[in-house]
């Protein structure tokens, strides 16, 4: 099943700046070959359900390995059965209505 996920991984107990942890999660997504888009408060990811959630697990493993004692993660998940739709198609659908 294809899925689009909005992921926000927040390490706790590591200080105020978390950019190095976010960068590590971006590396995980690149290594997994998943289409993704970073935004100000998270990352959108699209791909096969199992591949995406395996990458989320690896993000947690890597961030813990970097010394984060706790992690809180917010995930929004979208699936469709009527047709496949990419993140880009969703953005274009809204953009096309603005003009």
Secondary structure, DSSP 8 states (H G I E B T S, - for coil): -EEEEEEEEEEESS-S--HHHHHHHHHHHHHHT-EEEEETTEEEEEEEHHHHHHHHHHHHHHHHHTT-SEEEEEEEEE--SS----HHHHHHHHHHHH-
